[in-house]
Amino acid sequence: MKRLKTLVSVVLSISILFSVSFAEFDTHTIDLFRQMLQELYYKDLTDEELEEAAIKGMFNSLDPYTVYYNKEEASEFEEAVSGTYVGIGIKMESLNGYINVNQVFNNSSAKNAGVLPQDRILAVEGESVVGWSTSKAASVIRGPEGTFVKITFGRGAEKYEVSLERRQVQVDSCSLDILEDNIGYIKVEEFNATTYAEFASMIKTLKVCGVKKLILDLRDNNGGYLSQCIAAAKLIVPKGKIVTIQYRDPEEDTTYRSSLDHKDFDIVTLVNGNTASASEIVAGALKDSGAATLVGKKTFGKGIVQQMYNLKNGGAVKVTVAEYVTRNDNHIHGVGIEPDIEIDGEEEQLNKALELLRNK
C-alpha cells in the first residue's frame, strides 16, 4: 500500500507538471520521471542507464546527425572514419534475414582464408546469427588484436567454417582503373582519414600515364571528413571557391578555395541518391565551376556540417554546427544536386560517362 501511494503521488505530481511549459522543467522534474520509470518499468533500471538515455534523447531529437555516443559507440565511429580498424576484414550487409559479406578487404585474414563477397555469415563461435542486425554481429566478431574468432559461412548450398585472426585492416577509400580509350576511373567510397593521400597518388598516376579523361565515381559515397574532401577537391576543381561553411555567427563563416589554374582532365562525375555530404561538396564544386558533367540521379541533399567533441568518460557528441553552400551559393540541404544528365542504372550511367568522354 505504501508503494502504491508513492506511485500515485509521483503520477499526480507529473500530471500537474504537464500543465506547465516545458521551459519550466527543472532537475526536480527529471528526478520524478526517473523515479517513475524505476518504480513502474518491468525491468530494473540504473541511474546511469536513465541518465545516458536522457542525454541521448536530448541530442538525438534535434536532427538525424546530432548524436550522443557512449564510449563503445564513440570508439566504433572513430574506427569507421579512421581508415583502419581491428577486425577480420569484411564489410557486411543485411539481406532477407541473413548477414551477407558485401566486401572483403585486401591483406585481411578473411581475404587470406578465401572468404568471398555474397558469402553468408551463419554462425559466430557456434551461435547462429541468422536474423541478427549487422551491428549485433559486428559486436561479437570484433575483439582484441591478435585473437581469433570462429565463423561459419554459407556459399550457395555449402557451408564452411574458418578461424580468423583479428588484426589491423586498412580500408582503401579509393580505387583506380584505366578503362578503354585511355579513360581514367577513380571510385571514392568515402572521405576517411586516408582519402586525400590515396586520391592524390591516383591523380599523379593518371598524369604519368598520359590520361586526360577521368570518370570520378561518387555514387554511394556518404561523405566523411570535410578536410579530406576539400584537399581532394583542390586537385580537380579549377581556381575559385569550392564551398562556403556558414555558421550561426556569420563572422565565423569560412570559404575554402582552389588555386588550380590549369585543367588536367575532362571529367564526368557519377552521382546517385546516396551521394551525400562531403561528396556533394565535391560534386557541387565540379558542377558549378563547369569542370565536370554530372551523370546519374539527384544527390541525397545533406548540406550541413557536424563537429565531434570528445568527452571525459570516453564518449563523444556529434553536433550540427553549420550549413554549407556550393560555389554558386546554392543551398542543397534537403534538396540535393541535380545531375546534368539524369539516367537510371549503374551500368547505363557508366556507359553514358564513357560515351561523353569519347566524344571530347
ABEGO torsion letter per residue (X at the ends): XAAAAAAAAAAAAAAAAAABBAAABBAAAAAAAAAAAAAABABBBBAAAAAAAAAAAAAAAABAABBBBBAAAAAAAAAAAAGBBBBAGBBBBBBGGBBBBABBBBGBAAAAAGBBBGBBBABBGGBBABGBBAAAAAAAABBBBGBBBBBBBBBEABBBBBBBBBBBBBBBABBBBBBBGGBBBBBBABBBAAAAAAAAAAAAAAAAAGBABBBBBABGBAEEBAAAAAAAAAAABBBEBABBBBBABAAABBBBBBABABBABBBBBBBBAABBEAAAAAAAAAAAAGABBBBEBBBAGBABBBBBBBBAAGBBBBBBABBBBBAAGBBABGAEBBBABBBBEAAAAAAAAAAAAAAX
